[in-house]
């Protein structure tokens, strides 16, 4: 068995409300925040975090091999909103690969810039999005 692997160098990050798997190996993204800016449905207060149905889709455009996958979502003050080892994934040479992380709901303690960190073995890929009050 080969342990041949190449870490992805190119990826895309999407934030949306929901993701559906479709026939033909397609994903339908619903309620996409194309600018990476989310406006909460009500004012976020210290004792009332925003609860959002949210999904992160990370499309890895290159790379191949078997990888341990972890996901961290960090609040603007760098405290974890979510952190977990989520399993393993296998990427094939010459094919893109989608990773979908769906939360129903996820709590966000404050407005500001959030960081989503994808871990593939020891490599980390960082993406950001903004959350603001209405």
DRENTORKOL-3810 file (N, C-alpha, C; in nm, 4 decimals):
REM DRENTORKOL-3810
@n.u->0.0839; n.v->-0.1189; n.w->0.0000; ca.u->0.0000; ca.v->0.0000; ca.w->0.0000; c.u->0.0880; c.v->0.1247; c.w->0.0000
@n.u->0.0592; n.v->0.2179; n.w->-0.0860; ca.u->0.1397; ca.v->0.3385; ca.w->-0.1000; c.u->0.0982; c.v->0.4442; c.w->0.0027
@n.u->0.1958; n.v->0.5142; n.w->0.0585; ca.u->0.1679; ca.v->0.6251; ca.w->0.1500; c.u->0.1936; c.v->0.7576; c.w->0.0793
@n.u->0.1870; n.v->0.7536; n.w->-0.0509; ca.u->0.2100; ca.v->0.8697; ca.w->-0.1357; c.u->0.1024; c.v->0.9748; c.w->-0.1087
@n.u->0.1449; n.v->1.0972; n.w->-0.0840; ca.u->0.0479; ca.v->1.2046; ca.w->-0.0640; c.u->0.1082; c.v->1.3370; c.w->-0.1023
@n.u->0.0215; n.v->1.4272; n.w->-0.1434; ca.u->0.0594; ca.v->1.5657; ca.w->-0.1700; c.u->-0.0468; c.v->1.6534; c.w->-0.1044
@n.u->-0.0014; n.v->1.7480; n.w->-0.0235; ca.u->-0.0947; ca.v->1.8383; ca.w->0.0438; c.u->-0.1532; c.v->1.9366; c.w->-0.0569
@n.u->-0.2816; n.v->1.9695; n.w->-0.0421; ca.u->-0.3441; ca.v->2.0658; ca.w->-0.1343; c.u->-0.2765; c.v->2.2026; c.w->-0.1266
@n.u->-0.2652; n.v->2.2668; n.w->-0.2419; ca.u->-0.2102; ca.v->2.4024; ca.w->-0.2494; c.u->-0.3165; c.v->2.5033; c.w->-0.2858
@n.u->-0.4285; n.v->2.4584; n.w->-0.3424; ca.u->-0.5327; ca.v->2.5488; ca.w->-0.3903; c.u->-0.6675; c.v->2.5034; c.w->-0.3355
@n.u->-0.7443; n.v->2.5975; n.w->-0.2808; ca.u->-0.8741; ca.v->2.5623; ca.w->-0.2235; c.u->-0.9701; c.v->2.6805; c.w->-0.2341
@n.u->-1.0961; n.v->2.6500; n.w->-0.2140; ca.u->-1.2027; ca.v->2.7522; ca.w->-0.2110; c.u->-1.2822; c.v->2.7320; c.w->-0.0832
@n.u->-1.3335; n.v->2.8431; n.w->-0.0275; ca.u->-1.4092; ca.v->2.8405; ca.w->0.0980; c.u->-1.5438; c.v->2.9069; c.w->0.0751
@n.u->-1.6504; n.v->2.8364; n.w->0.1126; ca.u->-1.7857; ca.v->2.8890; ca.w->0.0988; c.u->-1.8560; c.v->2.8813; c.w->0.2336
@n.u->-1.9335; n.v->2.9857; n.w->0.2648; ca.u->-2.0157; ca.v->2.9885; ca.w->0.3853; c.u->-2.1605; c.v->2.9981; c.w->0.3388
@n.u->-2.2447; n.v->2.9100; n.w->0.3904; ca.u->-2.3848; ca.v->2.9119; ca.w->0.3516; c.u->-2.4706; c.v->2.8597; c.w->0.4670
@n.u->-2.6011; n.v->2.8611; n.w->0.4475; ca.u->-2.6913; ca.v->2.8130; ca.w->0.5514; c.u->-2.7077; c.v->2.6618; c.w->0.5487
@n.u->-2.7019; n.v->2.6036; n.w->0.4299; ca.u->-2.7305; ca.v->2.4615; ca.w->0.4187; c.u->-2.6658; c.v->2.4037; c.w->0.2934
@n.u->-2.6328; n.v->2.2757; n.w->0.2992; ca.u->-2.5744; ca.v->2.2054; ca.w->0.1849; c.u->-2.6522; c.v->2.0763; c.w->0.1648
@n.u->-2.6848; n.v->2.0492; n.w->0.0387; ca.u->-2.7524; ca.v->1.9239; ca.w->0.0049; c.u->-2.6675; c.v->1.8472; c.w->-0.0942
@n.u->-2.6570; n.v->1.7168; n.w->-0.0712; ca.u->-2.5911; ca.v->1.6287; ca.w->-0.1678; c.u->-2.6908; c.v->1.5944; c.w->-0.2770
@n.u->-2.6481; n.v->1.6042; n.w->-0.4026; ca.u->-2.7348; ca.v->1.5771; ca.w->-0.5167; c.u->-2.6772; c.v->1.4623; c.w->-0.5987
@n.u->-2.7603; n.v->1.4066; n.w->-0.6844; ca.u->-2.7152; ca.v->1.3014; ca.w->-0.7753; c.u->-2.6038; c.v->1.3551; c.w->-0.8647
@n.u->-2.5173; n.v->1.2685; n.w->-0.9086; ca.u->-2.4094; ca.v->1.3104; ca.w->-0.9976; c.u->-2.2927; c.v->1.3739; c.w->-0.9252
@n.u->-2.2782; n.v->1.3455; n.w->-0.7937; ca.u->-2.1664; ca.v->1.3986; ca.w->-0.7155; c.u->-2.1654; c.v->1.5512; c.w->-0.7117
@n.u->-2.2864; n.v->1.6105; n.w->-0.6995; ca.u->-2.2994; ca.v->1.7564; ca.w->-0.6939; c.u->-2.3433; c.v->1.7996; c.w->-0.5551
@n.u->-2.3114; n.v->1.9239; n.w->-0.5214; ca.u->-2.3587; ca.v->1.9859; ca.w->-0.3985; c.u->-2.4475; c.v->2.1039; c.w->-0.4352
@n.u->-2.5577; n.v->2.1190; n.w->-0.3637; ca.u->-2.6394; ca.v->2.2387; ca.w->-0.3756; c.u->-2.6174; c.v->2.3204; c.w->-0.2498
@n.u->-2.5684; n.v->2.4434; n.w->-0.2676; ca.u->-2.5429; ca.v->2.5338; ca.w->-0.1560; c.u->-2.6606; c.v->2.6298; c.w->-0.1460
@n.u->-2.7236; n.v->2.6346; n.w->-0.0289; ca.u->-2.8411; ca.v->2.7196; ca.w->-0.0083; c.u->-2.8061; c.v->2.8331; c.w->0.0869
@n.u->-2.8535; n.v->2.9512; n.w->0.0544; ca.u->-2.8296; ca.v->3.0664; ca.w->0.1400; c.u->-2.6828; c.v->3.1016; c.w->0.1511
@n.u->-2.6152; n.v->3.1138; n.w->0.0386; ca.u->-2.4709; ca.v->3.1431; ca.w->0.0386; c.u->-2.4422; c.v->3.2877; c.w->0.0761
@n.u->-2.3407; n.v->3.3053; n.w->0.1580; ca.u->-2.2889; ca.v->3.4372; ca.w->0.1919; c.u->-2.1683; c.v->3.4603; c.w->0.1016
@n.u->-2.1933; n.v->3.5022; n.w->-0.0208; ca.u->-2.0882; ca.v->3.5081; ca.w->-0.1222; c.u->-1.9777; c.v->3.6079; c.w->-0.0888
@n.u->-2.0088; n.v->3.7092; n.w->-0.0098; ca.u->-1.9068; ca.v->3.8078; ca.w->0.0269; c.u->-1.8297; c.v->3.7665; c.w->0.1517
@n.u->-1.8748; n.v->3.6582; n.w->0.2179; ca.u->-1.8113; ca.v->3.6192; ca.w->0.3432; c.u->-1.8536; c.v->3.7064; c.w->0.4594
@n.u->-1.9650; n.v->3.7805; n.w->0.4425; ca.u->-2.0163; ca.v->3.8686; ca.w->0.5474; c.u->-2.1573; c.v->3.8252; c.w->0.5840
@n.u->-2.1755; n.v->3.7918; n.w->0.7118; ca.u->-2.3048; ca.v->3.7470; ca.w->0.7625; c.u->-2.3601; c.v->3.8542; c.w->0.8548
@n.u->-2.4878; n.v->3.8878; n.w->0.8367; ca.u->-2.5563; ca.v->3.9784; ca.w->0.9280; c.u->-2.6479; c.v->3.8929; c.w->1.0149
@n.u->-2.6274; n.v->3.8982; n.w->1.1467; ca.u->-2.7077; ca.v->3.8186; ca.w->1.2392; c.u->-2.8538; c.v->3.8599; c.w->1.2301
@n.u->-2.9438; n.v->3.7651; n.w->1.2608; ca.u->-3.0865; ca.v->3.7968; ca.w->1.2524; c.u->-3.1353; c.v->3.8791; c.w->1.3704
@n.u->-3.0565; n.v->3.8864; n.w->1.4789; ca.u->-3.0874; ca.v->3.9762; ca.w->1.5914; c.u->-2.9563; c.v->4.0198; c.w->1.6546
@n.u->-2.9627; n.v->4.1287; n.w->1.7322; ca.u->-2.8422; ca.v->4.1847; ca.w->1.7926; c.u->-2.7772; c.v->4.0832; c.w->1.8865
@n.u->-2.6467; n.v->4.0665; n.w->1.8711; ca.u->-2.5696; ca.v->3.9750; ca.w->1.9551; c.u->-2.5313; c.v->4.0502; c.w->2.0824
@n.u->-2.5672; n.v->3.9917; n.w->2.1969; ca.u->-2.5338; ca.v->4.0514; ca.w->2.3265; c.u->-2.4441; c.v->3.9545; c.w->2.4025
@n.u->-2.3775; n.v->4.0052; n.w->2.5087; ca.u->-2.2867; ca.v->3.9213; ca.w->2.5866; c.u->-2.3541; c.v->3.7947; c.w->2.6378
@n.u->-2.4782; n.v->3.8061; n.w->2.6829; ca.u->-2.5485; ca.v->3.6910; ca.w->2.7388; c.u->-2.6397; c.v->3.6215; c.w->2.6378
@n.u->-2.6402; n.v->3.6687; n.w->2.5128; ca.u->-2.7240; ca.v->3.6107; ca.w->2.4080; c.u->-2.6451; c.v->3.5961; c.w->2.2780
@n.u->-2.5697; n.v->3.4871; n.w->2.2637; ca.u->-2.4951; ca.v->3.4673; ca.w->2.1385; c.u->-2.5913; c.v->3.4426; c.w->2.0221
@n.u->-2.5425; n.v->3.4670; n.w->1.9040; ca.u->-2.6214; ca.v->3.4371; ca.w->1.7838; c.u->-2.6174; c.v->3.2867; c.w->1.7607
@n.u->-2.7328; n.v->3.2286; n.w->1.7306; ca.u->-2.7395; ca.v->3.0879; ca.w->1.6925; c.u->-2.7746; c.v->3.0829; c.w->1.5450
@n.u->-2.6825; n.v->3.0308; n.w->1.4650; ca.u->-2.7020; ca.v->3.0285; ca.w->1.3207; c.u->-2.6912; c.v->2.8873; c.w->1.2662
@n.u->-2.7825; n.v->2.8543; n.w->1.1749; ca.u->-2.7662; ca.v->2.7338; ca.w->1.0953; c.u->-2.6643; c.v->2.7718; c.w->0.9892
@n.u->-2.5510; n.v->2.7032; n.w->0.9901; ca.u->-2.4416; ca.v->2.7447; ca.w->0.9024; c.u->-2.3652; c.v->2.6218; c.w->0.8522
@n.u->-2.3113; n.v->2.6353; n.w->0.7336; ca.u->-2.2296; ca.v->2.5284; ca.w->0.6758; c.u->-2.1048; c.v->2.5899; c.w->0.6136
@n.u->-1.9952; n.v->2.5193; n.w->0.6274; ca.u->-1.8708; ca.v->2.5570; ca.w->0.5624; c.u->-1.8387; c.v->2.4499; c.w->0.4590
@n.u->-1.8117; n.v->2.4926; n.w->0.3376; ca.u->-1.7717; ca.v->2.4009; ca.w->0.2314; c.u->-1.6310; c.v->2.4415; c.w->0.1899
@n.u->-1.5402; n.v->2.3474; n.w->0.1993; ca.u->-1.4026; ca.v->2.3719; ca.w->0.1582; c.u->-1.3738; c.v->2.2777; c.w->0.0423
@n.u->-1.3464; n.v->2.3362; n.w->-0.0729; ca.u->-1.3161; ca.v->2.2579; ca.w->-0.1921; c.u->-1.1651; c.v->2.2600; c.w->-0.2128
@n.u->-1.1057; n.v->2.1433; n.w->-0.2043; ca.u->-0.9619; ca.v->2.1279; ca.w->-0.2266; c.u->-0.9427; c.v->2.0933; c.w->-0.3733
@n.u->-0.8713; n.v->2.1776; n.w->-0.4462; ca.u->-0.8631; ca.v->2.1650; ca.w->-0.5910; c.u->-0.7483; c.v->2.0779; c.w->-0.6392
@n.u->-0.6547; n.v->2.0500; n.w->-0.5526; ca.u->-0.5434; ca.v->1.9632; ca.w->-0.5885; c.u->-0.5009; c.v->1.8860; c.w->-0.4652
@n.u->-0.3996; n.v->1.8078; n.w->-0.4768; ca.u->-0.3537; ca.v->1.7253; ca.w->-0.3664; c.u->-0.4118; c.v->1.5856; c.w->-0.3765
@n.u->-0.3495; n.v->1.4930; n.w->-0.3038; ca.u->-0.3980; ca.v->1.3549; ca.w->-0.3025; c.u->-0.3405; c.v->1.2822; c.w->-0.1813
@n.u->-0.4075; n.v->1.1757; n.w->-0.1437; ca.u->-0.3632; ca.v->1.0925; ca.w->-0.0329; c.u->-0.4687; c.v->1.0849; c.w->0.0756
@n.u->-0.4324; n.v->1.0186; n.w->0.1837; ca.u->-0.5208; ca.v->1.0019; ca.w->0.2991; c.u->-0.4766; c.v->1.0985; c.w->0.4081
@n.u->-0.5730; n.v->1.1717; n.w->0.4653; ca.u->-0.5432; ca.v->1.2759; ca.w->0.5638; c.u->-0.6367; c.v->1.2658; c.w->0.6842
@n.u->-0.5815; n.v->1.2917; n.w->0.8032; ca.u->-0.6647; ca.v->1.3143; ca.w->0.9218; c.u->-0.7204; c.v->1.4553; c.w->0.9109
@n.u->-0.8492; n.v->1.4731; n.w->0.9418; ca.u->-0.9156; ca.v->1.6023; ca.w->0.9256; c.u->-0.9582; c.v->1.6558; c.w->1.0617
@n.u->-0.9256; n.v->1.7837; n.w->1.0853; ca.u->-0.9753; ca.v->1.8528; ca.w->1.2037; c.u->-1.0334; c.v->1.9870; c.w->1.1603
@n.u->-1.1240; n.v->2.0391; n.w->1.2427; ca.u->-1.1848; ca.v->2.1686; ca.w->1.2138; c.u->-1.1921; c.v->2.2493; c.w->1.3418
@n.u->-1.1481; n.v->2.3747; n.w->1.3337; ca.u->-1.1584; ca.v->2.4697; ca.w->1.4448; c.u->-1.2254; c.v->2.5952; c.w->1.3928
@n.u->-1.3205; n.v->2.6464; n.w->1.4685; ca.u->-1.3825; ca.v->2.7755; ca.w->1.4393; c.u->-1.3517; c.v->2.8638; c.w->1.5585
@n.u->-1.2823; n.v->2.9744; n.w->1.5332; ca.u->-1.2379; ca.v->3.0634; ca.w->1.6404; c.u->-1.3119; c.v->3.1954; c.w->1.6356
@n.u->-1.3569; n.v->3.2409; n.w->1.7530; ca.u->-1.4244; ca.v->3.3702; ca.w->1.7675; c.u->-1.3227; c.v->3.4830; c.w->1.7497
@n.u->-1.3708; n.v->3.6069; n.w->1.7373; ca.u->-1.2779; ca.v->3.7203; ca.w->1.7225; c.u->-1.1743; c.v->3.7303; c.w->1.8347
@n.u->-1.2079; n.v->3.6851; n.w->1.9569; ca.u->-1.1118; ca.v->3.6879; ca.w->2.0675; c.u->-1.0272; c.v->3.5598; c.w->2.0719
@n.u->-1.0369; n.v->3.4766; n.w->1.9671; ca.u->-0.9604; ca.v->3.3540; ca.w->1.9464; c.u->-1.0042; c.v->3.2368; c.w->2.0334
@n.u->-1.1156; n.v->3.2528; n.w->2.1082; ca.u->-1.1708; ca.v->3.1388; ca.w->2.1816; c.u->-1.2387; c.v->3.0442; c.w->2.0832
@n.u->-1.2318; n.v->2.9126; n.w->2.1076; ca.u->-1.2962; ca.v->2.8188; ca.w->2.0157; c.u->-1.4481; c.v->2.8222; c.w->2.0260
@n.u->-1.5118; n.v->2.8274; n.w->1.9097; ca.u->-1.6564; ca.v->2.8132; ca.w->1.8984; c.u->-1.6863; c.v->2.6657; c.w->1.8700
@n.u->-1.5962; n.v->2.6033; n.w->1.7957; ca.u->-1.6036; ca.v->2.4605; ca.w->1.7653; c.u->-1.4620; c.v->2.4099; c.w->1.7439
@n.u->-1.4340; n.v->2.2889; n.w->1.7925; ca.u->-1.3026; ca.v->2.2291; ca.w->1.7719; c.u->-1.3169; c.v->2.0780; c.w->1.7821
@n.u->-1.2746; n.v->2.0068; n.w->1.6765; ca.u->-1.2882; ca.v->1.8618; ca.w->1.6793; c.u->-1.2018; c.v->1.7958; c.w->1.5723
@n.u->-1.1595; n.v->1.6744; n.w->1.6019; ca.u->-1.1006; ca.v->1.5859; ca.w->1.5009; c.u->-1.2206; c.v->1.5204; c.w->1.4341
@n.u->-1.2411; n.v->1.5451; n.w->1.3066; ca.u->-1.3656; ca.v->1.5006; ca.w->1.2433; c.u->-1.3507; c.v->1.3751; c.w->1.1590
@n.u->-1.2354; n.v->1.3109; n.w->1.1610; ca.u->-1.2197; ca.v->1.1855; ca.w->1.0886; c.u->-1.1063; c.v->1.1899; c.w->0.9884
@n.u->-1.1239; n.v->1.1119; n.w->0.8820; ca.u->-1.0241; ca.v->1.1038; ca.w->0.7758; c.u->-1.0908; c.v->1.1249; c.w->0.6411
@n.u->-1.0095; n.v->1.1652; n.w->0.5449; ca.u->-1.0575; ca.v->1.1784; ca.w->0.4082; c.u->-0.9487; c.v->1.1282; c.w->0.3142
@n.u->-0.9916; n.v->1.0790; n.w->0.1996; ca.u->-0.8988; ca.v->1.0312; ca.w->0.0975; c.u->-0.9226; c.v->1.1116; c.w->-0.0293
@n.u->-0.8174; n.v->1.1731; n.w->-0.0784; ca.u->-0.8244; ca.v->1.2526; ca.w->-0.2011; c.u->-0.7550; c.v->1.1768; c.w->-0.3132
@n.u->-0.8169; n.v->1.1766; n.w->-0.4310; ca.u->-0.7600; ca.v->1.1095; ca.w->-0.5477; c.u->-0.6832; c.v->1.2082; c.w->-0.6337
@n.u->-0.5780; n.v->1.1602; n.w->-0.7001; ca.u->-0.5008; ca.v->1.2454; ca.w->-0.7905; c.u->-0.5894; c.v->1.2962; c.w->-0.9026
@n.u->-0.5733; n.v->1.4243; n.w->-0.9355; ca.u->-0.6422; ca.v->1.4822; ca.w->-1.0499; c.u->-0.7885; c.v->1.5138; c.w->-1.0290
@n.u->-0.8381; n.v->1.5037; n.w->-0.9050; ca.u->-0.9794; ca.v->1.5317; ca.w->-0.8778; c.u->-0.9915; c.v->1.6307; c.w->-0.7635
@n.u->-1.0882; n.v->1.7208; n.w->-0.7744; ca.u->-1.1189; ca.v->1.8093; ca.w->-0.6631; c.u->-1.1867; c.v->1.7300; c.w->-0.5521
@n.u->-1.1887; n.v->1.7860; n.w->-0.4336; ca.u->-1.2445; ca.v->1.7152; ca.w->-0.3182; c.u->-1.3170; c.v->1.8153; c.w->-0.2292
@n.u->-1.4444; n.v->1.7870; n.w->-0.1986; ca.u->-1.5246; ca.v->1.8758; ca.w->-0.1142; c.u->-1.5326; c.v->1.8223; c.w->0.0276
@n.u->-1.5111; n.v->1.9108; n.w->0.1235; ca.u->-1.5334; ca.v->1.8807; ca.w->0.2649; c.u->-1.6479; c.v->1.9697; c.w->0.3109
@n.u->-1.7518; n.v->1.9097; n.w->0.3685; ca.u->-1.8708; ca.v->1.9835; ca.w->0.4116; c.u->-1.8855; c.v->1.9691; c.w->0.5617
@n.u->-1.8993; n.v->2.0835; n.w->0.6297; ca.u->-1.9187; ca.v->2.0874; ca.w->0.7745; c.u->-2.0469; c.v->2.1663; c.w->0.7990
@n.u->-2.1484; n.v->2.0972; n.w->0.8482; ca.u->-2.2803; ca.v->2.1591; ca.w->0.8637; c.u->-2.3173; c.v->2.1620; c.w->1.0119
@n.u->-2.3658; n.v->2.2764; n.w->1.0577; ca.u->-2.4027; ca.v->2.2954; ca.w->1.1989; c.u->-2.5462; c.v->2.3453; c.w->1.2064
@n.u->-2.6215; n.v->2.2841; n.w->1.2972; ca.u->-2.7630; ca.v->2.3227; ca.w->1.3129; c.u->-2.7993; c.v->2.3281; c.w->1.4596
@n.u->-2.7779; n.v->2.4337; n.w->1.5309; ca.u->-2.7065; ca.v->2.5561; ca.w->1.4963; c.u->-2.5656; c.v->2.5556; c.w->1.5555
@n.u->-2.4956; n.v->2.6641; n.w->1.5314; ca.u->-2.3667; ca.v->2.6914; ca.w->1.5939; c.u->-2.3795; c.v->2.8273; c.w->1.6609
@n.u->-2.3268; n.v->2.8404; n.w->1.7830; ca.u->-2.3383; ca.v->2.9663; ca.w->1.8571; c.u->-2.2168; c.v->3.0551; c.w->1.8329
@n.u->-2.2452; n.v->3.1827; n.w->1.8080; ca.u->-2.1415; ca.v->3.2827; ca.w->1.7846; c.u->-2.1533; c.v->3.3889; c.w->1.8934
@n.u->-2.0507; n.v->3.4045; n.w->1.9785; ca.u->-2.0613; ca.v->3.4898; ca.w->2.0969; c.u->-2.0533; c.v->3.6398; c.w->2.0720
@n.u->-2.0019; n.v->3.6828; n.w->1.9568; ca.u->-1.9852; ca.v->3.8271; ca.w->1.9359; c.u->-1.9718; c.v->3.8567; c.w->1.7874
@n.u->-1.9968; n.v->3.9828; n.w->1.7495; ca.u->-1.9681; ca.v->4.0214; ca.w->1.6113; c.u->-1.8171; c.v->4.0281; c.w->1.5900
@n.u->-1.7749; n.v->4.0221; n.w->1.4647; ca.u->-1.6327; ca.v->4.0348; ca.w->1.4334; c.u->-1.5880; c.v->3.9342; c.w->1.3297
@n.u->-1.4559; n.v->3.9183; n.w->1.3193; ca.u->-1.3969; ca.v->3.8273; ca.w->1.2218; c.u->-1.3729; c.v->3.6917; c.w->1.2858
@n.u->-1.4300; n.v->3.5892; n.w->1.2259; ca.u->-1.4138; ca.v->3.4520; ca.w->1.2712; c.u->-1.3132; c.v->3.3814; c.w->1.1803
@n.u->-1.2368; n.v->3.2895; n.w->1.2387; ca.u->-1.1380; ca.v->3.2128; ca.w->1.1640; c.u->-1.1803; c.v->3.0664; c.w->1.1639
@n.u->-1.1814; n.v->3.0069; n.w->1.0458; ca.u->-1.2073; ca.v->2.8647; ca.w->1.0295; c.u->-1.0747; c.v->2.8008; c.w->0.9909
@n.u->-1.0301; n.v->2.7050; n.w->1.0719; ca.u->-0.9025; ca.v->2.6375; ca.w->1.0472; c.u->-0.9293; c.v->2.4914; c.w->1.0138
@n.u->-0.8900; n.v->2.4539; n.w->0.8940; ca.u->-0.8977; ca.v->2.3155; ca.w->0.8507; c.u->-0.7614; c.v->2.2520; c.w->0.8711
@n.u->-0.7574; n.v->2.1405; n.w->0.9407; ca.u->-0.6333; ca.v->2.0671; ca.w->0.9585; c.u->-0.6336; c.v->1.9406; c.w->0.8750
@n.u->-0.5302; n.v->1.9229; n.w->0.7951; ca.u->-0.5063; ca.v->1.7979; ca.w->0.7231; c.u->-0.3723; c.v->1.7467; c.w->0.7737
@n.u->-0.3775; n.v->1.6438; n.w->0.8572; ca.u->-0.2592; ca.v->1.5987; ca.w->0.9293; c.u->-0.1994; c.v->1.7188; c.w->1.0032
@n.u->-0.0744; n.v->1.7526; n.w->0.9777; ca.u->-0.0110; ca.v->1.8652; ca.w->1.0481; c.u->-0.0234; c.v->1.9976; c.w->0.9730
@n.u->-0.0825; n.v->1.9971; n.w->0.8549; ca.u->-0.0975; ca.v->2.1207; ca.w->0.7767; c.u->-0.2287; c.v->2.1906; c.w->0.8134
@n.u->-0.2236; n.v->2.3233; n.w->0.8170; ca.u->-0.3418; ca.v->2.4017; ca.w->0.8527; c.u->-0.3739; c.v->2.5005; c.w->0.7409
@n.u->-0.5024; n.v->2.5104; n.w->0.7092; ca.u->-0.5537; ca.v->2.6027; ca.w->0.6080; c.u->-0.6508; c.v->2.6961; c.w->0.6799
@n.u->-0.6321; n.v->2.8277; n.w->0.6631; ca.u->-0.7139; ca.v->2.9256; ca.w->0.7355; c.u->-0.8034; c.v->3.0028; c.w->0.6394
@n.u->-0.9272; n.v->3.0230; n.w->0.6843; ca.u->-1.0265; ca.v->3.0992; ca.w->0.6095; c.u->-1.0977; c.v->3.1901; c.w->0.7096
@n.u->-1.1523; n.v->3.3005; n.w->0.6621; ca.u->-1.2214; ca.v->3.3931; ca.w->0.7519; c.u->-1.3575; c.v->3.4318; c.w->0.6977
@n.u->-1.4431; n.v->3.4774; n.w->0.7884; ca.u->-1.5700; ca.v->3.5395; ca.w->0.7514; c.u->-1.6059; c.v->3.6406; c.w->0.8605
@n.u->-1.6908; n.v->3.7340; n.w->0.8236; ca.u->-1.7335; ca.v->3.8413; ca.w->0.9144; c.u->-1.8753; c.v->3.8151; c.w->0.9630
@n.u->-1.9017; n.v->3.8464; n.w->1.0899; ca.u->-2.0353; ca.v->3.8412; ca.w->1.1467; c.u->-2.0631; c.v->3.9763; c.w->1.2086
@n.u->-2.1776; n.v->4.0368; n.w->1.1721; ca.u->-2.2104; ca.v->4.1684; ca.w->1.2267; c.u->-2.3540; c.v->4.1703; c.w->1.2777
@n.u->-2.3803; n.v->4.2680; n.w->1.3615; ca.u->-2.5156; ca.v->4.2899; ca.w->1.4125; c.u->-2.6017; c.v->4.3534; c.w->1.3043
@n.u->-2.7339; n.v->4.3332; n.w->1.3130; ca.u->-2.8234; ca.v->4.3969; ca.w->1.2134; c.u->-2.8225; c.v->4.5482; c.w->1.2272
END
